[in-house]
C-alpha cells in the first residue's frame, strides 16, 4: 500500500516520497528485530506463580484487583489505568493525516491476583497492549449542533483546548477491575511505594493495540454522570444535581446542555468564561457528594497490604516491562507474524524505494 502510494505520487513529488518510503522500510526492519527480541525474551522467561516468584525478571498471569479505583474521563469506567487520546484531522499541503492533539494518562497502583497470592504492580513506564474501550470519530457538524456528542467527550476536548473546526477522533484504553493480564517485568524490593487513592500521571512506554467494544450509543447512557473526577479525591462517587430542589435526572432524560453542565461541574470547572464557551448557563447547579458505590466499597473492603515488600515494575538494569490483556500464547503469535512481516517487508520496501530513486536521478 505504501509502495503504491509512492508510485502514484512519484511524478508530483519527485524524490521526496521514495526517500520517505526508504526510511519507513529501515524503521520497519529495526522494529521487527525489536519484536523478535521481545518474543525470545518471553520464551526464555519462565512463567511464575505469585507465591513463588523470585526477585528479578518474571512473567505472571492474573486478574487486576485493588482497593481503589478511579473513573476514566471518557467512558467513566472504574479503572486502575486509563489512557485517553484525541486526534485531529489536519492538512498540510497535499498531505492529510491524523495528528495527536491530546494524550492524557493516569494510573493507580494495583495488584495482580493469580489465586496463589497478590503482587503489587506499578504500571509506570510499561509498554501497554490493553483493551480499547472507546473509539469514535466526530465531524465538525456534530460539535456545532451538539447532537450525539457525549458530555464527557465535549469536556475532555474543551479541557485540552482543542478546536472543533476539524474532524476529531477520540480513543480510550483502560485496565479495569478483574481484567485478565499477562505481565513481563522486574520483581524488586519495594522502593517506598504505598497504595493510595490518589491517581498519578503515567509515562507510557509504547503504542497500544486492542479492539473496540464501546461506541457513542453505549457511552451516551452514562455521559451525564460517568465522567472522570479529575481534581477531587477518588474513592467517592459524586452526583450532580441540576437544581437544589430536585433529584439528579437520568442521563437519557437530560438535555445536551444539562449533560455538559454536569460534566463541567464534575471536572471542577467553575469559571463562568469556560461555561460561556461551552454554551451553558451556570446558575442553579449544586454538587452533592454521596458515599462510595457498592462496587467500589466492596473492592475497598478486601484485605490488601498497602505497603507490600515487593513490587512488579520497570527494572533499572532490565527495563523490559510489558502489560497485555492477551494470554502469553496470543502475545507470542502476534509478535511472531508482526516481526516476520517487518523483518522481511522492511528491506523489500527500502530496496524498491532506492530503485525508484536511482531511476529518478538516472543512475540506472
Secondary structure, 3 states (H helix, E strand, C coil): CHHHHHHHCHHHHCCHHHHHHHHHHHHHHHHHHHHHHHHHHHHHCCECCHHHCCCEEEEEEEEEECCCCEECCCCCCEECEEEEEEEEEEEECCEEEEEEEEEEEEECCEEEECCCCEEEECCCCCEEECCEEEEEEECHHHHHHCCCCCHHHHHHHHHCCCCCCCCEEEEEEEECCCCEEEEEEEEEECCCCCCCCCCEECCCCCCCCCCECCCHHHHHCCCCCCCCCCCCCCCCCEEEECCCCCCCCCHHHCCHHHHHHHHHHHCCCCCHHHHHHHCCCCCCCEEEECCCCHHHHHHHCCCCCCCCCEEEECCCCCCCCEEECCCHHHHHHHHHHHHHHHHHHHHHHHHHHHHHHHHHCCCC
